[in-house]
Every structure is written in structure tokens, then in C-alpha cells.
Amino acid sequence: MNGIWMNIKNNIMVVLKWCSLILCLVSMAIFLTLNFSIIFVFFSHQEISGVTHGEILRDYGHLLLFLQVPGMHTINFQFIPISVSGKIHFSDVKQLILLNELILIITGCLTYYEISRQKKKHQLWRLILPIKGLVVFIPTMMLILLINFNSWFIKFHELVFSNQDWIFNPTTDPIINVLTENFFGLCVIAFTILIELMLGVLYYAGNRQLY
């Protein structure tokens, strides 16, 4: 009987460790994608009347700071008009971003400890088979997302946000001309590439311990 409970305990620990690793990779990819996203503004934004390209980039930089710095309580653009409901929505988004960063810190510490422990025991090779599955699974899911992106985007907002502030009016909130569907599509692609790169590093580390 003790052996059965020990097996159950071990299986639960394995699942928790993999959940921690996956959450770490996802939260890290979100963090990096968010901070790289200013690059995508070059390729995807539409013109905003009376606002130059450089001014758009500066205000987008302010947005990135607001979303990630806990002490900032309201967003104020210098050049792009923004409504009260727009400010409320970005405040709601900020809570999600800060939650992601908290998850990254916690799971990052746990994952670093576990990988270091497995490396010392020369057990990183155990990562190889699950990683092979994730390398195929994640891009497949992202491709499905991109195929019907607008529908998934709307469903996500309806599920996560309890108000309608995420529905921007281009007249009162021209920032929507920066946060276009193409912009978010590039973010999804970047997220997928980052996940694949991190999985590739883990696969390489595990494969080295086979020899």
C-alpha cells in the first residue's frame, strides 16, 4: 500500500514540475514578446492623424512601462489621445501583466532549482521525449489560433474582462491603430518562436547528457 501511495506521490510531483516548467516558459515568452513588441509597431501600425511615427513609438514605450511597473497607477500618453475607458482597460491589462511576471518569478526559481538538480544528477536527458511533443504541439496550437485569430481574440477578451472597455473607438482611442490585428499576429509568431528556442536549449542540454 505504501508503494502505491509513493508512486502516486511521485507522479504528482512529476506533473507539478512539468506544469512549473511549462508555466515558466510561457510566462517568459510573454514577458519577452511584450518587450520586443515595440519592434512590431514599425511593421503593423496605421497612421494616426497629427501624430508622427516617432511620437507613436514614444507613447508606446510609455505604455510598456506603465504595464510593467507596479508603482504606476495611470497611463498618460503625450501625443496620442486616450479616453477614460481606454485608461481603465490598460489598467486591467496591467494586472494581467503583473500576474504573469509574478508567475515568471516563482516558476523561474522553481525551474532553475529543478533543472540544476537534474543536471547534477545527469538526468536532463529525461526532458528529451516530452520536449519533442511540445515542439510540435505548441506551433500547432498557435497556427490554429492564427487561422481564426479575430474570433479567438474576441472570445479571450469576453472571457477575461468583465467590461466592454476593450472595445476601442478609433476616434477617441486612436491607439487601436497601433494595436492592430497584424500587430497581435506578429506577437503570436514571436511568442511561438521564443517558446521553440527555449525548448531547443533544453533539448540540447538534455541531449548532451546522453553522451
N, CA, C and O of each residue as an XYZ file, in Angstrom:
844
protein
N       0.826     -1.211      0.000
C       0.000      0.000      0.000
C       0.858      1.258      0.000
O       0.574      2.228     -0.702
N       1.946      1.214      0.828
C       2.854      2.360      0.873
C       3.501      2.601     -0.488
O       3.744      3.740     -0.887
N       3.775      1.495     -1.191
C       4.376      1.612     -2.520
C       3.459      2.303     -3.497
O       3.912      3.095     -4.324
N       2.145      2.010     -3.414
C       1.157      2.641     -4.295
C       1.105      4.147     -4.041
O       1.128      4.953     -4.971
N       1.033      4.509     -2.737
C       0.972      5.933     -2.400
C       2.252      6.655     -2.800
O       2.216      7.821     -3.193
N       3.381      5.964     -2.700
C       4.646      6.560     -3.109
C       4.672      6.821     -4.612
O       5.168      7.851     -5.068
N       4.121      5.858     -5.384
C       4.050      6.046     -6.831
C       3.139      7.210     -7.202
O       3.445      8.000     -8.096
N       1.996      7.301     -6.485
C       1.065      8.407     -6.729
C       1.732      9.743     -6.414
O       1.610     10.710     -7.166
N       2.443      9.773     -5.278
C       3.135     10.994     -4.877
C       4.190     11.394     -5.915
O       4.310     12.564     -6.280
N       4.946     10.399     -6.380
C       5.986     10.675     -7.376
C       5.388     11.186     -8.683
O       5.917     12.108     -9.304
N       4.266     10.568     -9.094
C       3.598     11.000    -10.329
C       3.070     12.426    -10.216
O       3.159     13.212    -11.159
N       2.518     12.747     -9.042
C       2.014     14.103     -8.812
C       3.149     15.105     -8.869
O       3.003     16.184     -9.444
N       4.284     14.753     -8.273
C       5.446     15.649     -8.288
C       5.964     15.869     -9.706
O       6.356     16.979    -10.066
N       5.962     14.811    -10.504
C       6.404     14.933    -11.894
C       5.488     15.885    -12.656
O       5.958     16.746    -13.399
N       4.176     15.728    -12.468
C       3.203     16.599    -13.137
C       3.393     18.050    -12.711
O       3.380     18.954    -13.547
N       3.573     18.273    -11.397
C       3.759     19.635    -10.880
C       5.031     20.270    -11.430
O       5.052     21.457    -11.755
N       6.086     19.475    -11.532
C       7.342     20.000    -12.063
C       7.209     20.389    -13.524
O       7.742     21.413    -13.950
N       6.489     19.563    -14.301
C       6.284     19.889    -15.706
C       5.369     21.094    -15.870
O       5.568     21.921    -16.761
N       4.365     21.186    -15.004
C       3.479     22.364    -15.041
C       4.281     23.629    -14.740
O       4.094     24.661    -15.384
N       5.175     23.538    -13.756
C       6.023     24.680    -13.403
C       6.925     25.062    -14.564
O       7.086     26.244    -14.868
N       7.516     24.060    -15.216
C       8.398     24.327    -16.353
C       7.642     24.991    -17.497
O       8.111     25.974    -18.071
N       6.468     24.448    -17.826
C       5.676     24.994    -18.932
C       5.216     26.418    -18.617
O       5.275     27.298    -19.476
N       4.756     26.642    -17.378
C       4.345     27.991    -16.971
C       5.521     28.955    -17.043
O       5.361     30.110    -17.435
N       6.697     28.481    -16.666
C       7.898     29.320    -16.732
C       8.199     29.708    -18.171
O       8.469     30.875    -18.457
N       8.154     28.737    -19.081
C       8.440     29.013    -20.487
C       7.409     29.964    -21.088
O       7.759     30.895    -21.813
N       6.134     29.720    -20.780
C       5.064     30.562    -21.324
C       5.163     31.985    -20.790
O       5.076     32.945    -21.555
N       5.345     32.125    -19.476
C       5.423     33.463    -18.884
C       6.671     34.209    -19.356
O       6.635     35.424    -19.550
N       7.773     33.480    -19.540
C       8.987     34.106    -20.064
C       8.779     34.572    -21.505
O       9.207     35.664    -21.879
N       8.121     33.737    -22.308
C       7.855     34.100    -23.701
C       6.927     35.313    -23.782
O       7.100     36.175    -24.644
N       5.943     35.376    -22.884
C       5.038     36.534    -22.847
C       5.814     37.786    -22.476
O       5.648     38.835    -23.098
N       6.664     37.674    -21.457
C       7.468     38.813    -20.999
C       8.362     39.336    -22.114
O       8.417     40.541    -22.359
N       9.061     38.432    -22.788
C       9.975     38.834    -23.859
C       9.212     39.399    -25.061
O       9.622     40.397    -25.653
N       8.097     38.748    -25.413
C       7.287     39.222    -26.543
C       6.779     40.630    -26.291
O       6.815     41.482    -27.179
N       6.305     40.870    -25.075
C       5.809     42.202    -24.722
C       6.891     43.256    -24.912
O       6.634     44.326    -25.464
N       8.093     42.952    -24.457
C       9.164     43.945    -24.527
C       9.775     44.069    -25.913
O      10.367     45.098    -26.240
N       9.638     43.037    -26.728
C      10.078     43.115    -28.121
C       9.010     43.757    -29.006
O       9.292     44.135    -30.143
N       7.788     43.880    -28.490
C       6.651     44.260    -29.332
C       6.783     45.651    -29.928
O       6.140     45.956    -30.932
N       7.604     46.498    -29.324
C       7.778     47.843    -29.896
C       8.373     47.757    -31.303
O       8.170     48.646    -32.129
N       9.112     46.672    -31.561
C       9.671     46.452    -32.903
C       8.548     46.240    -33.914
O       8.642     46.682    -35.059
N       7.469     45.552    -33.478
C       6.374     45.222    -34.392
C       5.570     46.452    -34.789
O       4.891     46.454    -35.816
N       5.651     47.504    -33.965
C       4.939     48.739    -34.290
C       5.445     49.301    -35.618
O       4.682     49.919    -36.361
N       6.725     49.089    -35.918
C       7.297     49.550    -37.181
C       6.574     48.938    -38.384
O       6.407     49.586    -39.417
N       6.147     47.678    -38.233
C       5.635     46.927    -39.381
C       4.106     46.883    -39.470
O       3.558     46.535    -40.516
N       3.423     47.230    -38.392
C       1.991     46.952    -38.386
C       1.090     48.148    -38.113
O      -0.113     48.062    -38.361
N       1.623     49.264    -37.612
C       0.712     50.326    -37.195
C       0.205     51.142    -38.377
O       0.884     51.301    -39.392
N      -1.017     51.655    -38.209
C      -1.612     52.552    -39.189
C      -1.338     53.996    -38.757
O      -0.952     54.251    -37.617
N      -1.540     54.917    -39.666
C      -1.271     56.314    -39.357
C      -2.298     56.853    -38.351
O      -3.466     56.464    -38.364
N      -1.833     57.753    -37.482
C      -2.707     58.468    -36.560
C      -2.601     59.950    -36.916
O      -1.511     60.522    -36.929
N      -3.723     60.544    -37.195
C      -3.737     61.930    -37.648
C      -3.073     62.857    -36.627
O      -3.427     62.853    -35.448
N      -2.117     63.642    -37.092
C      -1.470     64.618    -36.240
C      -0.378     64.067    -35.347
O       0.192     64.803    -34.541
N      -0.077     62.788    -35.476
C       0.940     62.153    -34.632
C       1.997     61.520    -35.536
O       1.671     60.748    -36.437
N       3.251     61.849    -35.291
C       4.326     61.307    -36.114
C       4.674     59.877    -35.694
O       4.251     59.401    -34.640
N       5.448     59.213    -36.540
C       5.879     57.846    -36.244
C       6.702     57.804    -34.953
O       6.517     56.920    -34.116
N       7.612     58.771    -34.806
C       8.433     58.821    -33.601
C       7.603     59.043    -32.351
O       7.896     58.466    -31.304
N       6.577     59.866    -32.444
C       5.704     60.134    -31.287
C       4.897     58.895    -30.918
O       4.660     58.633    -29.739
N       4.473     58.130    -31.928
C       3.764     56.872    -31.664
C       4.667     55.924    -30.880
O       4.233     55.299    -29.912
N       5.924     55.822    -31.303
C       6.864     54.930    -30.624
C       7.115     55.374    -29.184
O       7.227     54.541    -28.285
N       7.204     56.678    -28.970
C       7.436     57.186    -27.618
C       6.263     56.871    -26.706
O       6.461     56.450    -25.567
N       5.049     57.068    -27.189
C       3.878     56.768    -26.365
C       3.723     55.267    -26.149
O       3.279     54.832    -25.087
N       4.088     54.478    -27.153
C       4.028     53.023    -26.963
C       5.050     52.590    -25.913
O       4.797     51.679    -25.125
N       6.204     53.252    -25.911
C       7.202     52.983    -24.873
C       6.666     53.309    -23.491
O       6.926     52.579    -22.534
N       5.907     54.417    -23.376
C       5.273     54.760    -22.101
C       4.273     53.687    -21.692
O       4.151     53.356    -20.513
N       3.561     53.148    -22.674
C       2.589     52.089    -22.387
C       3.287     50.848    -21.821
O       2.811     50.251    -20.856
N       4.412     50.464    -22.424
C       5.153     49.302    -21.941
C       5.621     49.499    -20.500
O       5.565     48.572    -19.692
N       6.080     50.703    -20.184
C       6.498     50.997    -18.814
C       5.322     50.908    -17.860
O       5.420     50.295    -16.797
N       4.214     51.519    -18.240
C       3.023     51.503    -17.389
C       2.570     50.082    -17.095
O       2.236     49.761    -15.955
N       2.554     49.239    -18.099
C       2.060     47.876    -17.930
C       2.929     47.036    -17.000
O       2.439     46.089    -16.386
N       4.218     47.374    -16.890
C       5.142     46.501    -16.163
C       5.684     47.058    -14.852
O       6.299     46.329    -14.075
N       5.460     48.340    -14.602
C       5.966     48.945    -13.364
C       4.821     49.034    -12.352
O       3.844     49.743    -12.595
N       4.923     48.327    -11.223
C       3.826     48.294    -10.241
C       3.412     49.659     -9.706
O       2.231     49.875     -9.435
N       4.354     50.582     -9.548
C       4.039     51.864     -8.922
C       3.295     52.847     -9.800
O       2.823     53.870     -9.304
N       3.174     52.573    -11.086
C       2.474     53.483    -11.995
C       0.992     53.124    -12.031
O       0.629     52.004    -12.391
N       0.135     54.078    -11.657
C      -1.292     53.779    -11.489
C      -2.175     54.277    -12.628
O      -3.340     53.889    -12.721
N      -1.641     55.121    -13.484
C      -2.452     55.579    -14.618
C      -1.547     55.829    -15.819
O      -0.379     56.190    -15.671
N      -2.098     55.633    -16.992
C      -1.346     55.829    -18.227
C      -1.689     57.190    -18.815
O      -2.861     57.531    -18.968
N      -0.671     57.957    -19.141
C      -0.875     59.257    -19.773
C       0.028     59.346    -20.999
O       1.251     59.423    -20.878
N      -0.583     59.335    -22.172
C       0.178     59.498    -23.397
C       0.479     60.976    -23.621
O      -0.321     61.843    -23.269
N       1.627     61.249    -24.205
C       1.990     62.630    -24.516
C       1.399     63.103    -25.838
O       1.110     64.288    -26.009
N       1.222     62.175    -26.769
C       0.848     62.569    -28.135
C      -0.459     61.926    -28.618
O      -1.180     62.525    -29.416
N      -0.767     60.725    -28.147
C      -1.955     60.006    -28.627
C      -3.108     60.213    -27.649
O      -2.954     59.938    -26.459
N      -4.248     60.688    -28.118
C      -5.408     60.845    -27.223
C      -5.847     59.492    -26.656
O      -5.707     58.456    -27.306
N      -6.379     59.524    -25.436
C      -6.872     58.297    -24.815
C      -8.062     58.632    -23.920
O      -8.034     59.613    -23.177
N      -9.103     57.812    -23.998
C     -10.319     58.053    -23.225
C     -10.206     57.446    -21.835
O      -9.258     56.720    -21.536
N     -11.182     57.753    -20.992
C     -11.222     57.187    -19.638
C     -11.354     55.672    -19.700
O     -10.669     54.954    -18.970
N     -12.236     55.184    -20.574
C     -12.421     53.731    -20.696
C     -11.152     53.066    -21.219
O     -10.845     51.931    -20.854
N     -10.410     53.783    -22.083
C      -9.140     53.255    -22.573
C      -8.141     53.099    -21.448
O      -7.429     52.098    -21.373
N      -8.090     54.103    -20.560
C      -7.196     54.037    -19.406
C      -7.585     52.882    -18.480
O      -6.723     52.184    -17.946
N      -8.883     52.692    -18.298
C      -9.366     51.601    -17.440
C      -8.953     50.254    -18.016
O      -8.526     49.359    -17.287
N      -9.086     50.120    -19.342
C      -8.719     48.842    -19.961
C      -7.229     48.554    -19.796
O      -6.850     47.427    -19.479
N      -6.397     49.545    -20.003
C      -4.963     49.318    -19.841
C      -4.606     49.013    -18.382
O      -3.651     48.283    -18.113
N      -5.373     49.572    -17.449
C      -5.167     49.227    -16.036
C      -5.524     47.765    -15.788
O      -4.858     47.079    -15.012
N      -6.586     47.289    -16.456
C      -6.966     45.874    -16.338
C      -5.883     44.979    -16.945
O      -5.531     43.944    -16.380
N      -5.364     45.390    -18.097
C      -4.290     44.628    -18.749
C      -3.052     44.594    -17.856
O      -2.362     43.577    -17.772
N      -2.782     45.705    -17.197
C      -1.620     45.798    -16.305
C      -1.669     44.719    -15.226
O      -0.643     44.123    -14.898
N      -2.858     44.465    -14.673
C      -2.984     43.441    -13.641
C      -2.614     42.058    -14.188
O      -2.005     41.251    -13.485
N      -2.981     41.792    -15.429
C      -2.625     40.511    -16.050
C      -1.125     40.418    -16.281
O      -0.520     39.368    -16.062
N      -0.529     41.513    -16.723
C       0.915     41.528    -16.987
C       1.694     41.329    -15.689
O       2.660     40.567    -15.653
N       1.275     42.013    -14.626
C       1.959     41.863    -13.338
C       1.789     40.453    -12.789
O       2.704     39.909    -12.170
N       0.613     39.858    -13.016
C       0.401     38.474    -12.606
C       1.342     37.555    -13.362
O       1.929     36.643    -12.779
N       1.488     37.792    -14.665
C       2.405     36.983    -15.466
C       3.830     37.095    -14.945
O       4.550     36.098    -14.889
N       4.245     38.304    -14.561
C       5.604     38.497    -14.065
C       5.804     37.824    -12.707
O       6.890     37.327    -12.410
N       4.749     37.809    -11.883
C       4.827     37.093    -10.612
C       4.977     35.596    -10.848
O       5.780     34.932    -10.191
N       4.200     35.072    -11.789
C       4.301     33.653    -12.149
C       5.698     33.341    -12.671
O       6.273     32.302    -12.347
N       6.239     34.248    -13.482
C       7.582     34.054    -14.036
C       8.630     33.972    -12.931
O       9.520     33.123    -12.978
N       8.528     34.845    -11.945
C       9.494     34.846    -10.847
C       9.414     33.547    -10.048
O      10.436     32.930     -9.749
N       8.187     33.136     -9.702
C       8.006     31.936     -8.875
C       8.432     30.684     -9.633
O       9.250     29.902     -9.148
N       7.866     30.499    -10.834
C       8.180     29.283    -11.600
C       9.614     29.307    -12.108
O      10.228     28.255    -12.282
N      10.154     30.502    -12.347
C      11.545     30.609    -12.780
C      12.494     30.092    -11.710
O      13.448     29.373    -12.006
N      12.226     30.464    -10.467
C      13.065     29.983     -9.356
C      12.931     28.469     -9.198
O      13.926     27.766     -9.026
N      11.692     27.972     -9.258
C      11.456     26.532     -9.110
C      12.104     25.751    -10.250
O      12.721     24.708    -10.033
N      11.956     26.264    -11.453
C      12.509     25.578    -12.624
C      14.033     25.586    -12.602
O      14.672     24.582    -12.917
N      14.604     26.712    -12.231
C      16.066     26.800    -12.154
C      16.609     25.795    -11.139
O      17.606     25.119    -11.391
N      15.936     25.705     -9.984
C      16.366     24.755     -8.945
C      16.275     23.322     -9.454
O      17.199     22.530     -9.266
N      15.149     22.990    -10.104
C      14.929     21.616    -10.551
C      15.887     21.239    -11.675
O      16.450     20.144    -11.668
N      16.076     22.128    -12.630
C      16.991     21.828    -13.734
C      18.428     21.692    -13.222
O      19.166     20.815    -13.670
N      18.822     22.556    -12.286
C      20.163     22.462    -11.706
C      20.339     21.130    -10.986
O      21.393     20.499    -11.070
N      19.296     20.713    -10.282
C      19.347     19.442     -9.549
C      19.451     18.260    -10.507
O      20.238     17.339    -10.289
N      18.643     18.297    -11.578
C      18.676     17.213    -12.551
C      19.989     17.194    -13.337
O      20.473     16.135    -13.736
N      20.554     18.385    -13.553
C      21.835     18.456    -14.268
C      22.943     17.796    -13.457
O      23.771     17.069    -14.006
N      22.958     18.047    -12.152
C      23.967     17.441    -11.285
C      23.834     15.926    -11.245
O      24.821     15.206    -11.098
N      22.597     15.453    -11.379
C      22.345     14.007    -11.344
C      22.451     13.381    -12.736
O      22.239     12.180    -12.903
N      22.784     14.214    -13.742
C      22.873     13.758    -15.133
C      21.555     13.116    -15.598
O      21.544     12.060    -16.231
N      20.452     13.791    -15.261
C      19.126     13.292    -15.610
C      18.387     14.203    -16.595
O      17.198     14.008    -16.848
N      19.086     15.193    -17.147
C      18.417     16.107    -18.078
C      17.927     15.410    -19.338
O      17.054     15.930    -20.032
N      18.472     14.251    -19.637
C      18.037     13.512    -20.821
C      16.561     13.142    -20.746
O      15.929     12.880    -21.769
N      16.014     13.119    -19.531
C      14.586     12.804    -19.363
C      13.684     13.874    -19.992
O      12.499     13.636    -20.226
N      14.248     15.037    -20.258
C      13.466     16.114    -20.864
C      13.216     15.892    -22.351
O      12.290     16.466    -22.925
N      14.044     15.059    -22.971
C      14.054     14.966    -24.433
C      12.697     14.556    -25.011
O      12.171     15.236    -25.892
N      12.134     13.468    -24.529
C      10.879     12.963    -25.111
C       9.714     13.936    -24.927
O       9.025     14.230    -25.904
N       9.460     14.454    -23.707
C       8.365     15.432    -23.568
C       8.574     16.684    -24.414
O       7.619     17.238    -24.958
N       9.828     17.131    -24.524
C      10.107     18.335    -25.311
C       9.786     18.107    -26.783
O       9.285     19.007    -27.456
N      10.071     16.912    -27.286
C       9.729     16.595    -28.672
C       8.234     16.782    -28.919
O       7.827     17.286    -29.966
N       7.427     16.375    -27.949
C       5.983     16.540    -28.081
C       5.578     18.002    -28.049
O       4.732     18.429    -28.835
N       6.184     18.787    -27.132
C       5.850     20.207    -27.007
C       6.279     20.993    -28.233
O       5.596     21.934    -28.636
N       7.407     20.619    -28.833
C       7.922     21.313    -30.016
C       6.921     21.246    -31.172
O       6.850     22.161    -31.993
N       6.156     20.166    -31.230
C       5.139     20.011    -32.277
C       3.805     20.597    -31.820
O       3.117     21.256    -32.600
N       3.441     20.362    -30.567
C       2.134     20.765    -30.047
C       1.944     22.273    -30.042
O       0.913     22.766    -30.500
N       2.924     23.014    -29.528
C       2.772     24.465    -29.367
C       2.614     25.190    -30.701
O       1.692     25.996    -30.827
N       3.467     24.949    -31.709
C       3.242     25.617    -33.001
C       1.906     25.251    -33.643
O       1.287     26.075    -34.315
N       1.463     23.998    -33.428
C       0.170     23.591    -33.981
C      -0.953     24.410    -33.376
O      -1.843     24.876    -34.088
N      -0.913     24.589    -32.038
C      -1.931     25.385    -31.364
C      -1.883     26.843    -31.807
O      -2.924     27.472    -31.997
N      -0.680     27.377    -31.972
C      -0.542     28.766    -32.401
C      -1.036     28.957    -33.840
O      -1.601     29.999    -34.170
N      -0.822     27.951    -34.689
C      -1.304     28.024    -36.068
C      -2.823     28.037    -36.097
O      -3.430     28.794    -36.855
N      -3.435     27.198    -35.270
C      -4.898     27.178    -35.168
C      -5.402     28.538    -34.696
O      -6.419     29.035    -35.180
N      -4.685     29.133    -33.748
C      -5.054     30.454    -33.243
C      -4.978     31.508    -34.341
O      -5.871     32.346    -34.466
N      -3.919     31.466    -35.132
C      -3.733     32.473    -36.177
C      -4.757     32.346    -37.296
O      -5.158     33.346    -37.891
N      -5.184     31.110    -37.585
C      -6.127     30.887    -38.680
C      -7.442     31.629    -38.435
O      -8.029     32.185    -39.363
N      -7.899     31.632    -37.175
C      -9.149     32.318    -36.839
C      -8.881     33.304    -35.709
O      -9.579     33.318    -34.695
N      -7.846     34.134    -35.907
C      -7.325     34.966    -34.815
C      -8.370     35.933    -34.269
O      -8.520     36.055    -33.053
N      -9.086     36.613    -35.140
C     -10.034     37.631    -34.686
C     -11.098     37.041    -33.771
O     -11.461     37.657    -32.769
N     -11.601     35.857    -34.103
C     -12.619     35.197    -33.285
C     -12.053     34.815    -31.910
O     -12.692     35.050    -30.885
N     -10.846     34.221    -31.896
C     -10.215     33.853    -30.630
C      -9.903     35.094    -29.795
O     -10.035     35.074    -28.572
N      -9.492     36.164    -30.456
C      -9.150     37.407    -29.771
C     -10.374     37.966    -29.043
O     -10.277     38.396    -27.894
N     -11.500     37.955    -29.706
C     -12.744     38.457    -29.106
C     -13.181     37.565    -27.945
O     -13.558     38.065    -26.886
N     -13.131     36.245    -28.140
C     -13.530     35.318    -27.079
C     -12.649     35.470    -25.847
O     -13.135     35.413    -24.717
N     -11.346     35.663    -26.069
C     -10.420     35.856    -24.950
C     -10.807     37.089    -24.138
O     -10.866     37.028    -22.909
N     -11.068     38.193    -24.808
C     -11.418     39.429    -24.103
C     -12.756     39.311    -23.385
O     -12.920     39.830    -22.282
N     -13.710     38.631    -24.006
C     -15.004     38.443    -23.361
C     -14.882     37.578    -22.113
O     -15.609     37.774    -21.139
N     -13.964     36.627    -22.147
C     -13.763     35.727    -21.012
C     -12.991     36.386    -19.882
O     -13.332     36.210    -18.712
N     -11.959     37.139    -20.218
C     -11.040     37.687    -19.213
C     -11.535     38.994    -18.604
O     -11.362     39.224    -17.407
N     -12.150     39.853    -19.421
C     -12.545     41.171    -18.930
C     -14.048     41.232    -18.668
O     -14.855     40.749    -19.462
N     -14.401     41.833    -17.541
C     -15.805     41.883    -17.116
C     -16.536     43.101    -17.683
O     -17.726     43.277    -17.422
N     -15.848     43.938    -18.449
C     -16.476     45.125    -19.029
C     -16.230     45.159    -20.538
O     -15.634     44.248    -21.112
N     -16.703     46.227    -21.155
C     -16.547     46.386    -22.600
C     -15.506     47.449    -22.953
O     -15.467     47.934    -24.084
N     -14.668     47.809    -21.986
C     -13.687     48.863    -22.221
C     -12.631     48.478    -23.253
O     -11.927     49.337    -23.784
N     -12.527     47.182    -23.530
C     -11.536     46.723    -24.513
C     -11.971     47.003    -25.953
O     -11.171     46.864    -26.878
N     -13.222     47.392    -26.146
C     -13.704     47.756    -27.480
C     -13.393     49.226    -27.709
O     -14.139     50.099    -27.267
N     -12.286     49.501    -28.404
C     -11.815     50.872    -28.591
C     -12.476     51.537    -29.793
O     -12.685     50.919    -30.836
N     -12.794     52.803    -29.617
C     -13.282     53.646    -30.710
C     -12.071     54.370    -31.306
O     -11.395     55.112    -30.594
N     -11.786     54.169    -32.594
C     -10.598     54.804    -33.205
C     -10.585     56.318    -33.082
O      -9.522     56.937    -33.142
N     -11.763     56.926    -32.911
C     -11.832     58.385    -32.793
C     -11.353     58.860    -31.433
O     -10.577     59.811    -31.338
N     -11.820     58.195    -30.375
C     -11.449     58.595    -29.009
C     -10.194     57.884    -28.513
O      -9.510     58.385    -27.621
N      -9.888     56.717    -29.088
C      -8.714     55.942    -28.687
C      -7.950     55.468    -29.923
O      -7.977     54.284    -30.259
N      -7.270     56.396    -30.597
C      -6.556     56.028    -31.832
C      -5.385     55.071    -31.607
O      -4.761     54.632    -32.573
N      -5.077     54.743    -30.357
C      -4.042     53.743    -30.079
C      -4.406     52.403    -30.715
O      -3.540     51.558    -30.942
N      -5.711     52.216    -31.001
C      -6.150     50.974    -31.651
C      -5.534     50.844    -33.034
O      -5.420     49.738    -33.562
N      -5.132     51.977    -33.631
C      -4.460     51.943    -34.938
C      -3.029     51.432    -34.827
O      -2.394     51.117    -35.834
N      -2.526     51.352    -33.600
C      -1.209     50.768    -33.342
C      -1.374     49.294    -32.984
O      -0.608     48.442    -33.437
N      -2.386     49.006    -32.163
C      -2.630     47.634    -31.715
C      -3.563     46.933    -32.697
O      -4.687     46.569    -32.353
N      -3.085     46.752    -33.906
C      -3.890     46.162    -34.977
C      -3.850     44.636    -34.922
O      -3.110     44.046    -34.135
N      -4.656     44.014    -35.770
C      -4.648     42.551    -35.846
C      -3.283     42.054    -36.321
O      -2.790     41.034    -35.838
N      -2.673     42.770    -37.264
C      -1.338     42.390    -37.731
C      -0.316     42.449    -36.600
O       0.563     41.593    -36.497
N      -0.443     43.469    -35.754
C       0.458     43.626    -34.614
C       0.371     42.407    -33.694
O       1.391     41.834    -33.313
N      -0.847     42.023    -33.345
C      -1.024     40.882    -32.447
C      -0.626     39.575    -33.126
O      -0.144     38.649    -32.473
N      -0.830     39.505    -34.437
C      -0.380     38.325    -35.168
C       1.131     38.158    -35.089
O       1.633     37.047    -34.915
N       1.858     39.279    -35.218
C       3.315     39.242    -35.084
C       3.716     38.835    -33.666
O       4.709     38.135    -33.470
N       2.944     39.276    -32.691
C       3.217     38.898    -31.296
C       3.056     37.388    -31.095
O       3.859     36.758    -30.408
N       2.020     36.820    -31.695
C       1.811     35.376    -31.595
C       2.971     34.616    -32.235
O       3.450     33.625    -31.685
N       3.416     35.082    -33.392
C       4.544     34.433    -34.081
C       5.810     34.532    -33.229
O       6.540     33.552    -33.080
N       6.069     35.721    -32.670
C       7.255     35.907    -31.824
C       7.182     35.024    -30.591
O       8.180     34.419    -30.198
N       6.010     34.946    -29.980
C       5.804     34.093    -28.798
C       6.143     32.646    -29.131
O       6.828     31.969    -28.364
N       5.664     32.179    -30.273
C       5.911     30.789    -30.683
C       7.392     30.540    -30.921
O       7.929     29.519    -30.491
N       8.051     31.463    -31.600
C       9.482     31.307    -31.870
C      10.283     31.273    -30.577
O      11.203     30.467    -30.436
N       9.940     32.140    -29.636
C      10.655     32.182    -28.356
C      10.476     30.883    -27.575
O      11.430     30.359    -27.000
N       9.249     30.371    -27.558
C       8.996     29.087    -26.881
C       9.832     27.983    -27.514
O      10.453     27.183    -26.815
N       9.841     27.946    -28.847
C      10.591     26.917    -29.553
C      12.094     27.028    -29.272
O      12.768     26.011    -29.110
N      12.614     28.240    -29.214
C      14.031     28.442    -28.919
C      14.376     27.948    -27.518
O      15.402     27.296    -27.320
N      13.520     28.260    -26.550
C      13.778     27.821    -25.175
C      13.688     26.306    -25.056
O      14.484     25.690    -24.348
N      12.726     25.705    -25.743
C      12.636     24.249    -25.757
C      13.864     23.645    -26.432
O      14.362     22.598    -26.018
N      14.343     24.322    -27.479
C      15.537     23.847    -28.174
C      16.755     23.838    -27.267
O      17.561     22.910    -27.321
N      16.897     24.861    -26.435
C      18.012     24.925    -25.482
C      17.927     23.772    -24.489
O      18.932     23.126    -24.192
N      16.732     23.519    -23.979
C      16.551     22.417    -23.028
C      16.811     21.074    -23.696
O      17.414     20.181    -23.101
N      16.354     20.938    -24.933
C      16.586     19.690    -25.670
C      18.082     19.469    -25.870
O      18.579     18.359    -25.683
N      18.789     20.514    -26.245
C      20.232     20.414    -26.459
C      20.941     20.016    -25.158
O      21.836     19.171    -25.158
N      20.518     20.650    -24.038
C      21.137     20.330    -22.750
C      20.886     18.858    -22.366
O      21.780     18.173    -21.869
N      19.656     18.395    -22.608
C      19.341     17.004    -22.296
C      20.059     16.042    -23.201
O      20.519     14.989    -22.758
N      20.160     16.392    -24.470
C      20.814     15.505    -25.447
C      22.306     15.361    -25.153
O      22.886     14.300    -25.383
N      22.923     16.420    -24.647
C      24.360     16.357    -24.326
C      24.656     15.348    -23.229
O      25.735     14.755    -23.196
N      23.687     15.152    -22.323
C      23.925     14.221    -21.215
C      23.738     12.765    -21.630
O      23.933     11.857    -20.823
N      23.367     12.546    -22.867
C      23.277     11.170    -23.371
C      24.641     10.650    -23.778
O      24.820      9.444    -23.951
N      25.614     11.554    -23.935
C      26.917     11.142    -24.448
C      28.018     11.477    -23.451
O      29.190     11.202    -23.710
